[in-house]
Amino acid sequence: HCPHATPPELVEQILQQRRQRATYWQIATHLNVGHSTIARIVRRAGLHRLAELEPKPPVVRYQYPQPGGMLHLDIKKLGRFQQAGHRVTGDRTQTSRGAGWEYVHVAIDDHSRV
């Protein structure tokens, strides 16, 4: 226990006022506590950003009512090669045979997410 520590009652008062969206200056004026002390306590509690005081919005989930009624399609173009190219090896004399593109197709049913 540190004799110079902020009393737990004062810490709770600071956090309570911060939860009511009071600014550091307002808390410091009301409780007669230094701004840096308030900043340290509020940051340690994770309340230093006003956005942290707002309730998180609910996640909007949607699901199509019929299976197969809506599909999410994604196509990814991937480079095809058998060996590393000149950028890696530094050798421009070797050419890669069979180089080109491969495509990955993904379809996800919005009803079942499969």
Secondary structure, DSSP 4 states (H G I P E B T S, - for coil): --TTSPPHHHHHHHHHHHHTT--HHHHHHHHT--HHHHHHHHHHTT-SSHHHHSPPPPP-----SSTTS-EEEEEEEEEE-SS--HHHH---S---TT-EEEEEEEEEETTT--
